[in-house]
């Protein structure tokens, strides 16, 4: 509206704002930016899960992606954006730099330089399985960057999906992972999509070819040990005896 009052034409406004001419014309006719409202259908999808989400939030789980995966397993069919909108009013306007119970990193305990391997291990394990000191350090780490929270939610969601074999969640998880804009997560999601059939089958079926792959790896290892030193007869005996 400000640009229109300065003399810009509808075509110039469309080019400058990268909106269609119909959208520009609609905004100019209304006279103000139209409010974006959520439909009753969208609100009703999440309403049955409000108590569960509130309970989990009080327990310290505030990552929308992680909570979305949890309620997906309980029958929720909506998007992760609905969960984010629900959590938004619950979060404090001016959050503390560190989570409750961790006033500073020096109070976490005997905190040492965190290696990438240790950090990855904390991200993949259930928080309940970590020691109290590790949980406190992990909460501090997640409070430092919103991207850490997003990554933690996606990793925990993937682990739970595999552990519980939730095949119906796979497609939604992949979409959320690709839209996270986290290079490593996006790359991992794309690698899963390249072998989508096998990944989906692993979540749907209780059988696995892991035993076969293990035997093949063992055979190759024995062959490398005996390379150039013995014929097939000795290799056969060693395979059967080991």
Protein Blocks (a to p, Z undefined) as FASTA:
>chain_A
ZZmmnopafklmmmmnopafklmmmmmmnopacdddddfklmmmmmmmmmmmmmmmmnop
abfklmmmmmmmnopabdfklmmmmmmmmpcfbdcfbdehiabfklnopcddddfklmmm
mmmpcfklpcfklmmmmmmmmmmpmklmmmmmmmmmmmmmmmnopaklmmmmmmmmmmno
paklmmmmmmmmmmmmmmmmmmmpmbdcklmmmmmmmmmmmmmmmgokacfklmmmmmmm
ZZ
